[in-house]
Amino acid sequence: LAEMFQKKPERRNDSFHSKNALDKLKQVKVTLVFENPELNEVGTEGLQRIIRGKHMYNFVKAAEKMLSTDLIRLLIDLNHWVHNAIDPATEFEILKKEAPDFGKYVKAIHVYEPWPIHEHAPFDIPSDEQVKIYKWLYQLRQIGFKSGTLVFERGGGENPLQIARTVIQALRQIVQNLEKDVLPEKLPLEFYGISPAGVLSPERQMVIIREHARDPLKGLIISPEEEHTALGKEALAKPGMT
């Protein structure tokens, strides 16, 4: 505090800035979240402290009771479970029986491609990964997760445009259908990136498919000059003619 007042003496007259860090947190109501840990090293899968859903539930309930606060909550990283050899679907089924209000203590969820390795990769719309994530979140919603934040935890190296084209669209569909409590087996065509009208219509997508169907062949086909050639040397030398 002394150092801060020295740099910004005008704050001496502000009661908020005279408080210590913990008292400031109480006043502005910052929520602290505990995240299930990632894998430390091969051979320790699932052995970290407070990694199973029931243990996380016990932790947050104890914190709420001992500290008389609702400002300590949970953050679930689905992939942290996956690469710890913990199946989120099974975990949520266990919690449904042992902690049926687990979801109301979840403040946020880290979402990215559900691989069994710790890599923050985007996922497509449509894709099996998108459906898998929806099923997990639907299970969590059934045990109390009615309000919270989905966070696409981005890793390094991805093109932001790629994320905008895939993840944002996929997450939008996930959220819209979760809020309607749509069963995973009854997801509409829009969830899979198909719509009766507009840019997602089957007709529009077929046009795009036809326009790009031969893209993988670019640069791979060479037309040899025939004895009685239809294309002269100058024409063959033009970019794209091969």
Secondary structure, 3 states (H helix, E strand, C coil): CHHHHHHCHHHHHCCHHHCCHHHHHHHHCCCEEEECCCCCCCCCCCCCCCCCHHHHHHHHHHHHHHHCCCCEEEEEEHHHHHCCCCCHHHHHHHHHHHCCCHHHHEEEEEECCCCCCCCCCCCCCCCHHHHHHHHHHHHHHHCCCCCCEEEECCCCCCCHHHHHHCHHHHHHHHHHHHHCCCCHHHCCHHHHCCCCCHHHCHHHHHHHHHHHCCHHHCCCCCCCCCCCCCCCHHHHHCCCCC
